[in-house]
Amino acid sequence: MKETFKSVRALLLSYWLLMLATGLFSTLVAVRTDIEKFSVFVTGLVMSAYFLGLLLGALFAVHLVIRVGHVRAYAVYASLMSTASIVHVLIITPEVWMVVRVLTGFCMAGMILITEAWLNERADNTVRGQLLALYMAVGFAGSGLGQFMLPIADPAEFVLFGLVSVIFSIALIPVLITRAPSPRPATPARLSPLAVFRISPLATIGTVVSGMMNSSLYGLGPLFTRQIGLPLTATSTFMACSILGGLVLQLPLGRLSDRYDRRRVLAGTCFATAAACGLVIASVSVGSMWQQAAGVVTTGVSLYVTAAIYGSLSFTLYSLCAAQANDLTEPDKLLQTAGGLLLAYGFGAVIGPLIGGVIMENAGPRSLFYYLMALTGGLGLYAIHRMRVRGPGKRKRIFVPKPETLYSPETLYNSVRDMADRDIARTASFRR
């Protein structure tokens, strides 16, 4: 693993910079929409546009890589992302921002596709799982730390957008100077969420719900803190705690689901996430009471702690759903299952901020977490229903934490190849 890490550290540095800029950029755009007096519904549209672009990029960005090669495609995507961040302050209209957000998401998917292709090329089957875990940790760390850059300057000015543009440009450098050979991209297969639904209705619906929740947090979380009267530093801290908290319970809950029925663990995690939503709402209520009594705006450590608890639980739902689907999937259908889950997550990520924006606009900022509570509570009840309809599965695959929409077609292909190799090895061993 040590030698493999040395060969990919430049790529991981590029990916960390990419997620650092993206983490800052997403929160910055949400805060700026509030400054520009966009309605909450329009903000939801703007934030959803990014996830639409990410989904389209995961499906089609590979074609540019096939046509011009990894390095040139990476340079194109990085240049477009750097330009898109500047366009936000040059043309301040919701329509232009939605188009630019779609472009940003598309390019983001393309850059991740290329990064993952190199990572998979340098890793063999003995270290691929460890490398994936490290890759996911780097992504969470970059996105979480990017939140702390928000108070550096006034979001109403040019500086932060310029900083995002600079970081996107710098992220290009490690990929351009790496000595790792360029791999051959695989053409993605046609993928059907309906086929995955037939295999595991719970995993498919759970993936949609996970997409709705996570995109709502990324897109509307900064607006939530602004509307309850918190300063900019509190907004960045709240988002950072939520995102960095996503690393804490990935492996513990995954290992628990390896030992017991995954649906039972998924249901418990859903109800715990719903309770965490209640804790966030309660912490806001306590802060409001203190503000009325003391006459000052207070953030309270409790809000940050409850945000971290929420993030540590909610960000595991996708991995648990993916593991449940893989348990029920035949080895020759794993690619379709992984891609179908990706599309299901993307659909949820697109509609999540739209629905959440409408709810927040009519019921106030705290309704965001009532909305998230309803989603997780409903999913937990559905998991219990599925346990009654279908008995425990006979086959269980080893849990691997997954970084949700950060999966590209190249990763899906290599993951399937890795798992197929292991299945063949097990079959050969059994026949002996």
Sequence and secondary structure as in RCSB ss.txt:
>XXXX:A:sequence
MKETFKSVRALLLSYWLLMLATGLFSTLVAVRTDIEKFSVFVTGLVMSAYFLGLLLGALFAVHLVIRVGHVRAYA
VYASLMSTASIVHVLIITPEVWMVVRVLTGFCMAGMILITEAWLNERADNTVRGQLLALYMAVGFAGSGLGQFML
PIADPAEFVLFGLVSVIFSIALIPVLITRAPSPRPATPARLSPLAVFRISPLATIGTVVSGMMNSSLYGLGPLFT
RQIGLPLTATSTFMACSILGGLVLQLPLGRLSDRYDRRRVLAGTCFATAAACGLVIASVSVGSMWQQAAGVVTTG
VSLYVTAAIYGSLSFTLYSLCAAQANDLTEPDKLLQTAGGLLLAYGFGAVIGPLIGGVIMENAGPRSLFYYLMAL
TGGLGLYAIHRMRVRGPGKRKRIFVPKPETLYSPETLYNSVRDMADRDIARTASFRR
>XXXX:A:secstr
 HHHHHHHHHHHHHHHHHHHHHHHHHHHHHHHHHHTT  HHHHHHHHHHHHHHHHHHHHHTHHHHHHH HHHHHH
HHHHHHHHHHHHHHHS  HHHHHHHHHHHHHHHHHHHHHHHHHHHHH  TTTHHHHHHHHHHHHHHHHHHHHTTG
GGS TTSSHHHHHHHHHHHHHHHHHHH  S            HHHHHHH HHHHHHHHHHHHHHHHHHHHHHHHH
HHTT  HHHHHHHHHHHHHGGGTSHHHHHHHHHHS HHHHHHHHHHHHHHHHHHHHHHHHHHHHHHHHHSS    
HHHHHHHHHHHHHHTTHHHHHHHHHHHTS GGGHHHHHHHHHHHHHHHHHHHHHHHHHHHHHH TTHHHHHHHHH
HHHHHHHHHHHHHHS   S         GGG  HHHHHHHHHHHHHHHHHHHHHHH 
